Amino acid sequence: MQTLYAAPTGSGTACTAAQPCSLTQAQTSVRAIAPNMTGDVVVQLAGGTYTLSAPLTFTAADSGSNGHTVQWQAAAGTRPIISGGQKVTGWTVADSAQNIWRANVGTGFDSRQLFVDGRIATRARTQVNRADFTASATGLSFTNGALSYLNNLANKSRVELESVNSFTDRYVPVQTISNNTLTMQQPAWNNNTWGYDTLTRPFRSGPMYLVNAREFLDAAGEWYLDTAAGVLYYKPLSGQNMATADVQLPRLESLLRVGGTYAAPAHHLSFTGLQFSNTSWLQPSTGQGYADQQTGAYIYGSWSRPSDALSSCQSGCQLFEATRPAWRQMPAAVQVSAANTITFAGNRYTNLGQVALGIGNDANAHGTGVGLGARDITVTGNVFEYLSAGAVIAGGVQADAHHPSDSRMTNSNITVSNNVVHDVASEYRSHVGLLMTYTAGSTMAHNELYNLPYSGIALGYGWGANDAGGSQDYTDRGLYNYQPRYTTATIAANNRVTANFVHDVVQQMTDAGAFYHLSASPGTTVNQNYFRNSNGWLGLYFDEGSRYVSAANNVFDNTGTWAYTQEWANNNTGNLTLTDNWTTNNGSNVKNGTRGNINTGTVVVTGGNWPSGARAVMAAAGVQSSQPSDTFALRGQASGRCLDIAGASQANGALAQIWDCHGGTNQQLTLTAAGELRLYNGTKCLDVLGRGTANGTAVEIWDCNGQTNQQFRLNSNGSVTAVGANKCLDVSANGTANGTKVQIWDCLGATNQQWVKVTS
C-alpha cells in the first residue's frame, strides 16, 4: 500500500507526511501511479477545510487498477471538510434598530443558500395570502392595498414566488412588479401553472411566500445577498454573536463528480471520513425557475400549451403529457455516474443547497455530461443532515433510465445502508430522504430517517406508464402520443428495503407515506422495517402501477392507514403480497383476492403491547451497532455551552448541566432508534429524574432501561422533547454560566430550549 498526504495548506509535489500537497496535486500524483497498482493507494487528508475553486472530477484516469482501490480518506481523528463556500467575516451593523448586520462578500456570483452555525438560514421572505392574487397568462395581480409596497421594491427581478402545495414545492422568479401586477419570468410561470398540484390550483393550499428582497428581511435568522453591491445582510438569531458565528456563503454548485464514460468508467474508488458542505444549485434563480413535479423531478424548457391552460390544464391535459418523458433531475453536490465499485463510507453531508448524493441520475444531473451507468456503488455509515433537498437519489427518470438503449447504462447493485438521514429537504420539500427510481438488485437497509417534510423512503417511478404494456390511464391522458408504449419490463426488479427505522416524517407535505412506491418491481421486498409517526399519513403507500412487491414483518406505530394501494380503474396497481405485519392502525385497503393482492397475518397492537416478534424488528431496525454512529454534542443556542454530565461522573444520578464545549465523553451523545440519548459508549442514558413530569424536574444519567423517561426527540426547530413528560430540555432560569442545571419545562420556543447538534 502506498500513502500520499494532502492538507488544506499543502503545496509542492512531494505529497509526503512531512510535505503534504494540495488535493489537486494529490490527484495528479495518483494518476501517475494508478495504471500499474500493486496495492491500494491511500490519499490521507489532514483535518481542516479544503475550499474548492471548482468541483473535483474523478474519471477512469483516477481509478484503481489490478483489483486495487484508490482510497481518499480522513487522517485518524479528523473530519476534513470539502467545501464550496466562502467564510464570511468582517460583520458590521447595518441597521441597529432592526439588528441587521452586513458584510462585504464581493461580486460576480450568486447563492440561494447561507449556512450559519451549521444550519440553513432563511432567505428574506414574507408570507402572502393566495386569495389576494389573481392569476393570468403572465403572472399575478392584486388589489389588497397592504401589498402596494411591492411596486416599490428595489430589486424586483431578484424576487421569487414560492408555493408549497400538496406534493410539490415550486419556485417562480419575478420579472418585474408594477401597477399591482407581478409579471413572472418564463418559462417558469408556464411550467408551474399546468399539470398536477399546480401553483394556481394546488391540491393542498400550503403556505405561499415572496422571497429574496432586502425589504423582506425582518425576522431573526433571515438573510439577503445584494449581488450588485457585493453585500450580504443577516439578522442574527437570539444569542448569535456575529464576531464568532460561523457563516458560510456557497460559491459552487457541486463538489465531487465521479464518472467516466460507458466505455471507460470510473471505478475502484472510495471516499471515507470526509465532510461535504456549502453548495448552492442556482437554476431556480433563472427564468427556468423550479417547476417541481414529484420527488424533485421538474419541467425544463418551453412547451406548447393550450391558450386556456389556466383552466383546462389544472389537473393535467394532453399537451402537458409531452413534458413527462423530458422531466429532469436536480444535480447533486456529490455525483456518481458511469462508474462501478465506488464506496462512500463514514462521511458527513451537511449544509448543501440541493441533493447530497446523486447516483446514476439522468445526464442533465451530472457535470460530466454522462448519466446513469452506476453499478456496485456502496453508501454506508454516513450522516446526511441540514440539506435543502434529499439525501440520496439513485436512478434516473428519463427513457434510458428505465429502458436503457445501451446495457451499460443500467443502474444496479446500489447499496445504501447504515446511514442516518435527518432534517433534510428543508427548501425543496417534495424530496424524500432516500429515493431509488429505476434500479436492479439494489438495497436500502438499516438506515434511520427522521424529521422529514415528505415521505421517508421512496422506490420506483413512472406511475406504471413505462411498464410492459403501458397503462390505460396514461393512454387516456395522451402520454403515448409523445413516447413509446413499451412491450418489455423496466429494469426495476429484485430491490430490497430492509430493517430501516423511519419516523417523524410527512411533517409539512401531504399525499405521502413513510414508504412510497410506484410502478412494477418484480421480486422486490419491503421487510422488517420500523415505521413510526407519519403525521396521520400512510405507512406503506403503493401508488399508481405498483405491482409484484411483497412486504412482511414490518412494524407500523402511529401511522395512518398502514397499507394503502392506489387502485384506480385502469392503473394496473396490484399483485401485492403483505404478510405478518404489526400495526397500531388496522386501516388498509389492500384486500385478499382483489387485483391479485394477498394480505394476511396482520396483528393489530393496542396499549403498546408489542409481541416479541415485533419488538425484535423494532430493536434491529436502523443503524447497526457495529456501524459508525451519529455521535454529537448538544450546544445551547443561548449559552453557547454544551449539555454536560457534571464532573464527568458515570454514576447513576449524575446531573446534567451546561459547560464549555470540550468534546469530552461526558458531552458526547448518541441517539438510538428507541429515542435514547446514550453516553459513555452507550453504557448510560439521559434520564428525567424519577420519571417526573413537572416543570423543573432535573435531568440526569442512569442505566438504560427502555422507560419513556429515557426517550427524547430532536426536533427540527432545535428543541429536544422529553417524550415521557412531553416537555422540553431547558436551561434553568435562562442561565448561561458553567454549571447551570438542565431540566425539563413546558416547551416555549425560547433560546434556552434550543440546542444545536455539534459533530466532530
N, C-alpha and C positions, 0 to 999 in steps of 0.2 A: 504494500500500500504506500502511496506517495501522498504527502500532505503539502498543500500550498496555504499561505496565510494572507488574509486580507484584513484591512482595518479602515475605519472611516477617514483617517488621515493618512492612509497608506500611499506610498509613492514608489517610483522606480519599478524595476522589473524582477527583483530578486524573489519576492513572494515567500520570504522565509519568516520564521518566528521573530528573528531579530530585525528584519527589514520587510515588514508586511507591505503589500501593494494594494492598489485600488481594486474594486470589483471588476472594472473593465479590463485591467491588466491581468487579473487572475483568469478571466475568461479567455484572453488571448493566450496565456500560458497553457491553459487546459487544452486549447485547440491544437497546440503543438504536440501534446502528449497523447491525446485521445485516440488517434488511429491505431496505435500499437500498444495498448494497455496490457500489462501482465498482472495487474491487481487493481483494486479500486483506487480512484483518485479522490482525495478529500480536499475541498476548499473550506478552510476553517475561518469563519467570520468572527472577529473580535467584537465585543459589545460596543454599543453606541448606535448612532443614527447615520445611515447611508442615504444621503439626499441625492436623488437621481435627477439628472437633467433630461433624460429620455428613458423610455422603457428598456429593460433588459430583454433581449431576444435570444432564445436558445433553439438552435436548429440541429440538423444531423451532425454538423461540424462540432457541436458542443457535447456530443453524446458519448456514452461509454462504448467500449469495443471488446470483443473476445469474451463476452458474457460478464464483463465487469461494469461497474457503475461509477459515474461521476457524482459525488455527494457534496452538496452545498449545505453546510451545517454550522450551527452556532458553536462557538467555543464554550467549554463547560462552564455552567453557572451564569451564562449571559443570555440575553434576548436581543440580538441585533435587529434594528428596525430598518426595513426597506421603505423609504418614504418618498412620496411625490409632492411633499408640501414645503412651504416656506414658514419658518418660525417667525412669528410676528412679535416684535418688541418695540420699545420706544413709545409707549402709550402716553397720551396726554388727554386732559379733559377737554371735550368739545362743547359740552352743554352741562354746566354744573347743576342747574335746576332739575334736569332730567336724568342726571348721572349717565350721560352718554360720553364715551371715550372715542378717541381716534388714533390711528397710526398710519404712517406713510408706508405703502407697500409696493409702489411702482406701478407702471402701466404696461399695456401690451398683452394682458391676459385677463381671463375671467374665471370665476368659480361659482358654483352653485352650493358649495358647502363651506362651512367653517367648523373646526373642531376645537373646543375649549375644555381643557382639563379632562380630555378623554371622552367627551360627549359631543353629539351633533347639536350645534347651536341652531336656532330657528331663524330662517331668513325673515326680515321685517315683513309683517303681513297684517291685514285686517280682515276679519270675517265679515261677510256680507250675506244679506238675505236673498235667496233665489227669487223670491216673489217680487223683489224690487226691480227686476230686469226683464226685458222683453227681447227675445232672440230674433235676429234677421239673418239674411244670407251673408252678411259681412261682419256681424258682431252682436253687441248688446246695447240696448238703450235703457235709460232710467228716468224716472220723473221725481223720485224722492229727493227733495231739496237738501237733505242731510248729506247726500252724496255729491253735491255740486263741486266740492273741493277737488274732486278727481280731475276736473277740467284744467286745474292749475298745477298739477304735479310737475316737478322739474324735469324728470327723465321718463317720460311716458312710455317710450319704446323698450324700456327695461322692465316694465311691469308685466306680470303674468297672472293669469286666472287659473286657480287650481280648483278642481271639482272632485270631491271624494264621494263616490257613488256606492253601489252595492258591491260589485266585484271589480270595478275599475277605479283608477286614481289618475286623473287626466290633467295635463298642463297645456295652456294655450298662451303664447306671448301676445301682448298688445302691440298694435302698430301705432295708434295714436288715440287720444281722447279729446273730444271737443263737442260742444253743444249737447252735453249729456249722453254722448254716444261713445262706446268703446269699439273702435274698429280693430279687428283682430288680424294677426298675421296668418297668411295662407302658405301652405295647405293645412296648417294646424287646425284652423277653425273648421274647415270642411270635414277633416278626418275625425274630429272629436264630436261631430254633431250628426253622425249617422251610424247605423249598426244596432248594437245592443248596449243597454245601460249607458246611454249617451249623456253628454254634458247637458243637453237640452231636455232630455226626458229620462232621467235616471230611474233605475228600478228601485232605488232607495235614495231619498234626498238627504245625503250626508252633508257635512259642512262644505261651504264654498268660500274661498279666500281670494283676495287680491294680494299679490306677493311682490316684494322686491322694489320698494320705493323708500327713499330716505324718510319721507313723511309718515310712513307706517311704523317707524321704529319707536315704539312706545312701551314695550313690555320687556322686563328683565329676561336676558338670555337671547335677545334678538340682535341681528347684525345686518349691515348693508355695505356693499362694496361699490364705491364710486369709481368705475373703471377709467373714466376720462381723467379724473384728478389723481388717481392712484391712492385713494384714501379709503381705509377700512374703518367703519363705525361699529361700535359694540356697546350694548347696555348690559353691564355685568349682573349676574345673579347675586342675590344676597350672600355676603360672605366672601365673594371673589375679590381678590386683590390683583389689579392689573399689573402691578410690578412683578408679581410672581406667577401669574396664570400662564399655563402652557397653551398658547394659541397657535394653531396650525392652519394655514391657508393653502389648499391644494393648488398645484401648478401642473399636474399631469393627469391624463385620463386613464392611464393604465400603468402597471409597474412591471409585470412579468409576462412575456409571451413565449410559450413553449410550443414549438411546432415547426415542422419541415414541410415536405410535400408528400403525396401518397407514394411516390417512388423512393423518396429519401426522407423518411420520418425522423423526428427527434425520438430518442429512446435511451433507456438506461440512465435516467437522471433522478436524483432525489433532492428534496429541499426539507430541511429538518431544523426545528427550534427557532425559526425566524418570526418576525412580525412584519405584516404588510399593512401600511397605513397611508392615509392622506391622498386621496384621489377625488376627482370630480368629473362626471360624464356630462358634457356640455350640450349635446344635441337638443335637449328640451328647451334650451335658451334660444335656439334658432327658429326660423319660420316653420320648421317641421314640428315643433312642439313635442308633445308626448301623447300620442293617440292610443292610449292603453286599451287592450282588448281582453286579455285574461292572463294571469300569472306572468305578466310582464311583456308578453309579445305585443307588438304595436304596428300600426299602419304607417307607412313611409311613402312619400311622393304624392303626386297629384293624380286624381282619378275622376273619371266621368261619373256624374251622379244626376239624378232627376232634379229638375228645377224646383220641385216641391219636396225636396228631401227632408226638410224640417217637419213635414207632416207625414210623408209616405215612407220614410226610411228610419223611423224611430224604434222599430223592433225588427230590423232587417228589411232588405229588399233585394231584388235580383242583382242590380248593379253593385251593391255592397259585396256580394259574394265574390266578385272579381278580385277584391283585395285579399281575401283569405289565404290563397296559396302564396302570397308575397309578403305576409307578415314577417317582421324582423324581430331580432332579439337584442337585448341590451348587452353591450360589450362589458365583460367583467374586468376587474382590476388585475386578476391573475388569470391567464388564458392558456388552455391546452387543447391543441387540435393536431391532426396529422402526426400523432405521437403514440408510442407504446412503452410500457414498462417504466412509468413515471410514478414517483411517490411523493406525497406531501404529508409529513408526519410531525406532530407536535408543534405546529405553527399557530400563530395568533393572527386573525384577520379582524382588524378593528378600525373604525373611523375611515370608512371607504364610502364614496358617494355613488355607489352602484352595486351590482352583484359582486360578491367577493371572488368566487372561483367559478369560471365557466369552462366546461369540459365538453369538447366535441360539439360546440354550438354551430349554427349556420355561419357561412363565410363572412357575412356582414359584421358579425360579432367578434371577429379575430383580426388583430392588427397585422398578422402575417398575410392576410388575404385568402388563406386556405382554411376551410372549416371542416367539421366532422372528423372521422377517421381516428377516434380516440379508443385505444384498446389497452387493457391491463393497466388501468390507472387506479392507484390506491390513495385514498384520502383518509387518514386515521389519526386520532388523538389530537385533533385541532380544536381551537376555540374560535367561534365566529360571533362577534358581538358589536353592537352600536354601528350598524350598517344602514345605508339609505335604502338598499334593496335586499334581495335574498342572499342566502349564504352560498349555496351551490346550485347551479343549473347544469345538468348533464343532458346532452342531446339537443337536436335542432327541431324546428317546426316546419321547414320547407320540404319540398318533394324529395330531395336526396337524403334527407334525414330518415324518412320512413320507407322509401323505395330507392335505395342507392343506385345510381347509374353506373357506379364503379364499386365493386365489392369492398375496396379498400376504404371507402367512406363509412363503413358500418361502425357504429359505436357499440362496444361490447366489453364485458368483464370489467365494469367500473365498480369499485368497492368504496363505499362511504361509510365508515364505521368508527364508533367510539369518539364521536365529536360532540361538543357542546355548542348549541346554537341558541342564542337568546337576544332579545331586543334588536331585531333586525327588521328591515322593510319599513323604516320609520318615515320615509319620504316617498316611497313608491309602494304604497300599502297593499297593492294587489299581488305582490310577490309572496311566496311561501318560504318556509325555512329551507327545505330540501325539495328539489324538483328534478325528476328524470322524465324526459318526454319519450323519445323513441330510443330504447337501448335493448340489448340482448344479454342475458346471463349476468345481470348486474345486481348489486346488493346494497341495501341501506340497512345497517344493523347496529344495535347498541348505541344509538345516538340519543342525546337528550335535547329536546327543543321546548322552549317556553318563552312567554312574553312576546307573542307574535300577533300582528293585526289581522291576519287572514289564516288560511289553512296551515297545518303543521308540515305534513309530508304530502307531496303530490306525485303521482305516477301516471304516465300516458298523456296523449294529446290528440287532438283532431276530431273529437266528438263522433268517432266511428265513421267519419266520411271517407277516410283513406283506407279502411279495411277492405278485404276482398269482397267484391260485390257492391261496395258502397252502402249508402244509407238512403232510404226512400225520403226521409225528412230533407236531406240535402239535395235530392233530386227535385223535390217540390220547391226548395228555396232557389234553385237555379245554379248551384255550385258547379255542376258538371258541364256547364257552358264554358267554364274557364279552366278546368283541369280534368285529367282523365278520371274515369271510374275504374279503379284498379281491380284486376282479376286475381291478384296474388296478395298474400298477407303482408303486413308491415313487418319490420324487423323486431318489433316489441314482443318478447317472449321470455319465459323462464327467469323472470326477475324475482327477487326476494326482499321483503320488508319484514324484518325480524327483530324482536326484542328491543324496540325503541321505546323511549319514555317521552310522550308528547303531552304537554299540559299547559294550561292557561293560554289558550290560543283563540283565534277569532275574536280578538278584543276590540277591533274597530270596524271591520267589514262585515258583510253578510253573505248568504248563499255559499256556505263553506262547511268544511268538516275537519276534524283532527287529522283524518286521512282522506284524500281526494283522489279519484281515479277516473280516467277517460279511455275509451276505445278497447279493442280486443288485445289481450295479452296472454296467450296460451301458456299454461304451466307456471303462471305467476302465483306466488303465495304471500299472504299477509298474516303472519303467525306470531303469537307470544308477545304482542306489543301491549303497552300500558298507556291507555288514553284517558286523560283526566281534565275536567274543566274546559269545556269548549264554548262557554258563554251561551248555552242553550242551543247551539248549532250541532251538527251531526257528528257521530262517531266515525263510521265508515260512510263515505258518500260516493256511490257508484253512479257517476253521471253518464251522459249520453254515450251509448255504444260500448260500455264496459261489459266485457264477456270473458269467460274462461279463467276467472280468478277465484282462488279459494282463500278463505280466512278462518283460522282456527286458533283456539286457546288464547284469545285476546281478552283484555280487561277494559271495561268501559265504566268509568267512575264519574258521575255527574256530567255526562254529556247529554245532548238532546237525543232524538231518535238514534239508537245505537247503530242501526244499519238501514240505509236508505238507497233505493235504486230508482233512477230517473226512467220510468217505463212509459214514455210516450208511445203512441200507437205504432210508429214506424221507425224507431231509432235503434232497434236491434239489441238493446240492453238485455242481458240475461245470462244463463248458464253460469250462475254464481253459486259457489258452494260454501256455506257458512256452518261450521260445526264447533260445538263445545266452547262457546264463548260465555263470559260472565259480564253482567251489566246491572247497573242500578236503575236503568230506564228500559222497560220492556218494549218500548216502541220500535217497530220495524215493519217496513212494507215488503220485505223480501219473503215471499211465500213459497212453500214447497209446491213443486209442480207447475208453477207459473213461469213461463218462458224458460223452462229447464232449470230453474233455481232449486237449490236444496238449502234448507235452514233447519238444523236440528241441534238438540243438546244444549240450547241456551239456558243458562241458570240466572235467574233474577235474584239479586242480593239486596237485602234491606238491613238497616241498622249497622252497617259496617261489618257484618258477619261473613267475611270472605272465606270461602272454602280454602283448604290448604293448597290446592292446585292453583287457584287464583293468586294466593299470597306468594307462591313460588315465582309466578310470572312477574308480579309486581317487584319482587326483590331482585330479579335477574335483569329487568329492563333497564335501559340506559347504559351509561358508560361503565365498562367493566373495571373492576378494581385494579387490574394489572396495567391499565392504561394511564397515561398522564391525566391528572385530574384538573378540574378548574379550581385552582387554589388562588386565593386573593385575600387582601385585607379590606376592611371597610373604613373609609376615611370620612369623618363627619364633615358635611358641607359647611356648617357654621364655624366649627372649631379648627378645621384643618388637621385634626388629630385622629388617630386610629382607635377603633374598638380594640381593647387590650384586656388580658386577664391579669389582674393585679399581682405584682410580684413574680410573674411568670409561673405562678403556682399551678400544679396539676392536681391538686386535691379537690375532691368533691366540695362544692360550696364556695370555691374561689370566685370572687365577684368580678363582673365586667365593669370597665371604666373606659375613659379615653386617655390616650397618652401620645406623645410624639411618635410618629410613624418610624419604625426602625427595621421592619422586616423580620422580626423575631418570630419564633414558633408560637408564642402566645398572642400573636396578631394574625396568624395565617389560618384562614378558614377554608373549608371545602364543603360545598353544597351537594348533598346526596339526592338521589332520586326520591327519597322519602321526605325531603324538605329539611333534613337535619343540617345544622352548621357545625361541622366537626373540627376539632383542634387536636394538636399533638399527635399527628399521624393517625388521626381517626379514633384515638382512644377515649376522647371526651366530647361531649356535645354541649352546645349552648343551650341553656335551660332557664325557663321562667320559674323563679323561686316558689317552691311549694305548690306548683300548678296554679298560682294566683292569677286572678283576672282584674284586680283592682288597679287603678291608676297609681303609679309609684312603686309597683312591685319590682323588686330587683331582678337583674339578670345575672346568672352565674354559670358555672360549668358543672356537669355531673356525668356519671356513667351513662352511656347511651342506652335508652330503654324503650324507644319507639312511642312514647306517650306524646300527646298533642302539644304539651308544653315544651317539647323539643323540636317542634316543626315551625319552620319560618318560610316566608315567601318574599323573594326580592322583586319589588315592583318597578315598572318602567319609569315611574316618577321619582325614583331614588329612595322611597321609603321601604322599610322592611317590616312586614306584618308578622307578629307572633300569632300563629294560626289558632292555638288553643284559646287564647284570650281575645282574639280579634282586635288587638291593639298594636301600636307601632313601637319599634325600638326608638327610644327618646333619650337625649342627653339632659340630665336633670337640671331644671331651672335655667335652661338655655346656657348652661355653663360652657366655658371654653378652656378652662385650666386643666393641666395634667391632674389626673386622679378623680375627675368629675364622674359621678355614678351614671351608669347606663341602666335604664329602667324601661318599663312599658307604660304607655299613656294613650289616651284617645288619639286617633290619627287626625292631625290638624293641618298637615301640609307645611308646617313650619320648617325652617332650615335646620333646627336641632333634631329633626326627624328625617333628614335627608342624608343619604350615605352614597359615597362614590366607591365603586369597586376599583381597587388598585392591584394590578397584577405585576409580577416581576418581569 
